Amino acid sequence: MLIVMDKQARQEQVDEVVAVVESLGYQAKVIPGADRVAIGVVGNQGYIDDTAVSRLTGVSHVIHVTKPYKLVSRGFHPEDTVVSVGELRIGGDQPPVIIAGPCSVESEEQIFATAQAVKKAGAVMLRGGAFKPRTGPHNFQGLGETGLRLLSEAGREAGLPVVTEVMRIGQLELVSRYADVLQIGARNMQNFDLLKEVGLLDKPVLLKRGMCASIDEFLAAAEYILVAGNQQVILCERGIRTFETATRNTMDLAVVPLIKEQSHLPIIVDPSHATGKSSLVPPMAAAGIVVGAHGVMVEVHPRPETALSDGLQSLDFAAFAAMMRSLEGYLPASG
């Protein structure tokens, strides 16, 4: 339920509504707006009788929200959320951001060279995995804390904030020590205990869509983070699993404008994981920007043919620089 206050409502009237909502056993989330204040009601398992609040002084009207997510919805929060990562801004009418780096941090030479190359080409954030959720247990699993340290040092030297994946609650303290943005991967999108814990942190979260997740499930996962208190969430479309086998996944471009209609959270695309083929990454990155994505995340490696993970979908330095030049022509289309 969303309680919309009158434009002339005073603070004591807002406080009274909050008190009544809490007396009924629900949580009240005050949402300041450009013209008026709204109060979101969460914690209910079904329909709420709005009689107790609709007649309070200062209340304009009450909207009943039927979706399983509320705080992430446009109904609760009409204005775009802009996520801050240091001085970087992601979302709203900010220019699309480019996040680039290797699938896995493999060595000091590899990650430092990549950081400098992607920064030179125009990337504004460095990605890299230190803990890797691999399909097979015998595949490279990442360098752990050593990888985190190298990623952080490479980003600092290049002047780039870093994003890396956290796989379980026990890693949160360690990963938070090195990362500027915490990534929740596709396999953990519905790890609800982990979502609750990152929601308690004062650090931006990049939430990837699960490979078989519906839009409602994707947004409901983000809701877990916002309910816990963390409003700094970036959504990421990384492709979904369908009957098609020509590409690694199926890149669902329609999800970008659809989520922008339904949610205030920024959304970026990951054409590397969506396609699994380096040749398809540049055109799908451009497509993501054209349909309104707030950013693109791609995998870049000095020598993709020797990469310990996801080499087939990684761009080398020259290909990444060429992609960045080609994307300049699509920026006007993004608005």
N, C-alpha and C positions, 0 to 999 in steps of 0.2 A: 504494500500500500504506500502511496505517495501523497503526502499532505502538502498542498500548495497554499502558501500564505498570501494575504493581500499585499499589494505593493507598499501600502502604508503601515504594515504590521510593525509593531514595536518589539524590541528585544524581550521585554517581559512577557509579551504574548507568545513569542516563540518558545521561551522557557516554560511557559505553562503547558503548551502542547507537548513538549518533550517530557515533562513531568507526568502528564496523564498517560502518554504512551508507555512509559516505563512502569507506571503503576499497574498497567494491564499485563505486565510480564514480557514486554517486547523491547527491542533495542531501537533507539531513535538516532538516526544519522542526519545531522543538519547539513544541508547542501546549499551554500550561498550561490546566488545567481546574479546575472547582470541587472535584472529588473526586480526580482523578488526572491525570497528564501523558500526553499522546499524542505520537507522533513521526510526522509525515507524510513519506513518501518520494516524491520527485519526480525527474524526469529520465529515467525508464525509458520505453522504447518498446513494452514488452509485459509479459508476466507475469514477476514476480520470484520466484525460489526463496527462500523465507523461512527455510530451514534455519539459515542462519548467525545469524539474529537471534532466532528463536522460542525457542531454547534458552538464551538469555542470562539471567542472574539479574536478576530484577526485571521481566521481560516477562510480562504477563498473557496476551495473545493478539494475533493479527495478523489484520487485515481487508484483503482485496484489493478495491480500488476499481476498477471497470471503466469508469466514466464518463471522458470526455475531459478533464474538469475535476476537480481534487482539492482545491486550497486553498480554493475557493469553496464546497465542498460541506459539508453538515451532518455527513457522516461524518468529515471531517477536523477540523471546527470546530463542535461541537454548540451552542455558546452564540452568541446573536445578537451581531453586530458593531454597535456604536454609533459612528457617524462624528461626529467633533468638527469644527465649523467655528467657531472662536473659542469663545464660550460656548454656542453652539447645539449640541444633540445630536439626531442623526437615526438612528432605528432602535430595535430592541428594544422596550421598553415605553414609550418616550418618546411624548408626544402627537404626532399628525400635524402636519407643518410645511407652511406655505403659502409657495410661492415665486412671485413675480409681477413682471411688468414687460413692457416692449414687446418685440416680435420683434427690432427693430433700434433702436439708439440713433440718433436722427435729428438732435437738436439739444440744446443745453443746457437750453432752456426745457422741452422735452418730457420729458427724462429726470429732471430735478430735480422737476418737478411730479408725475410718476408715482411717484417714490420716496416723496415725502411722502404721496401719496394711498394707496398700498398699505400703507405703514407704519401710517397712521392706521386703516385698516380691519382690520389684524391680520396682515399678511404679516410673515414673519421673515427673508426673503432676497429680494434684488433680482436679477432676470434681465435680460439685454439683450445683443443681438448687436452686435459691432464688425466681425467678419469673417463675411459671410453666404454660405453655399453655396447659390446660387440655381440653379434649373433652367435658366434662360436667361441667357446672358452679358450681355445688355443690361439686365437688372433691377438694382435697387439692390444693391450689393455690401457696403454698410457703410462706416463712417467710419474704419476702421482704428484706429491708435493714438489719434487724437482721440476716437473713440468709447469706447475703453478708459478714457481719462483722465476723460471726462465721467461714465461709469458708476461709476468708483471714487469720484469726488468726490461724486456724488449719493448713493451708498450710505453714504459716511462721514458726510455731513450728516444723513441720515435715521437713522443708526445701524443700517444693514443690511449684512450681508456680501453680496458679489456673486458671481454665477456667469455665465460667458460661455464661448462656444465657441472652441476652438482647432482649426484645420483641418489644420495640417501641422507637422512637427518644427521647421522654421525659425521658427515663431511662438511656440514654447514659452517662451523666455526673456522675450520681450516681454509675452505674455499673463499669465505668472506674476507679473510685476511689479505688475499691477493687480488680478488676480482672486483671490478667496478660494477658489473652487472652479473647476476646469477641466472644461468640458463636452466630451465626445466625442459628436458628433452621429451620427444614424442612418446617414448616408452614409459615416462613418468607423469604424463599429463593427468592421469587419474590416480596418482599416488597421493591420496588426500591428506595423509599425515604430513608428508613433505610439503604440500601446498600450504597447509596451516602454519607450519614452522617458518617458511619463507615470508609468510604474511605478517609475522611478528617482527621482521627485520626492517631496518631503515636503509634498504638497498634496492635499486631497481631490479625487476625480474623480467626475463625474456621467456615467455611461455610458448612452447611449440605445440602445434595441433597434433594429437595422436593420429596414427596412420589409418585408423578406422573410426575416428570420432566424428560425430555429427556436429553441426554448428552449435546447437543447443548444449551439447556435452562440452564443447570447447569453451563456450562462454561460462558455463556452470563451473568449470574448473578454475577459470579466472576469478569467479565469484568467491571461491574459498580463500583466495589470497586477499581480496579486498575486505571481506568480512572480518578477517583477522587483523586488519588495520593498515595494510600496505596498499597504497593507491597507485604506486609507480610500477605499472604492469604494461609490458609491450607484448602483443600477440604476434605469432609467426606462423604463416602458412608454409608448410614444407612438403606438401604433396600428400595425397591419401592413396591407400591401396585399393585398386580396382581390378577388373578382369584383364586390363591391358598389361602386357609384358614387354612392350617395345621400349618403355622407359622404366626407370626404377620405381617411380610412383606416378600418379596423375596429378599434375599441378592444377589445383582448383582456383583459377583466377577470379571466378565469380564471388568467392568468399570475401574478397577485399572490399568491393563496394557494398556487399550485403552486410558485413560486420560494421562498416562505417555508418550504415543506416541504423543498425540495432544497438551499437555500443559507442561509447565515447573514447574507448581505449585506442591507442595507435596500433596499427598492424603493418608488419613488414612481410616480405616473401623470401624464401630460400630456394632458388632455382637449382642449386647444386644437388640437394637431397631430392628435390622434386623430380628431376630428370635423370640424374645419374650419369649424364654424358656431358663432357666439357663443351662440346660443340653447341649444345642446346642452351647452355647457361646464359650467354650474352643476349640472345633474342628473348628468352623468357624473363630475364632481368628487366629488359626494356618493356616487355608486356606488363610486368608488375607495376612499373612506374606509371605507365599509361592508364591503367585502371585505378590508380590512386593510392598505391602503397606508400606508406611513410618511410620506407627504406628497403634495402636489398642486402641480404647476407650471402656471401659466396665463399667458396673454398679456393685458396691460392697456395701453391707449393712451388719451391724453386725447381724441383724436378719431379713432376707428377708421376713419371714412369717408375720412380723408386720409392714413392710414398708408402708408408707402412699401413695406411688406411685411406680408402676412398680416392685413390689416385685417378681413377677413370673420370671422376666428376670434377677434378681440380684443374684450375687454370694455372698456367705458368705466368711468370711476371709479364712477358710481352703480351700474352693474350689478355691479361687483366687490364693492362694499360690501354690496349686497343678497345676493350669493352667500355672503359671509363670515358674514352673519347667519343665513342658512339652514343653513350647515354646522354651526352649533353644535348643532342638534338631532340630527345624525348622529354626533357624537363618542362618545356612550355606546355606539353599535352597534359602533364600532371596537375597543372594549375599552380 
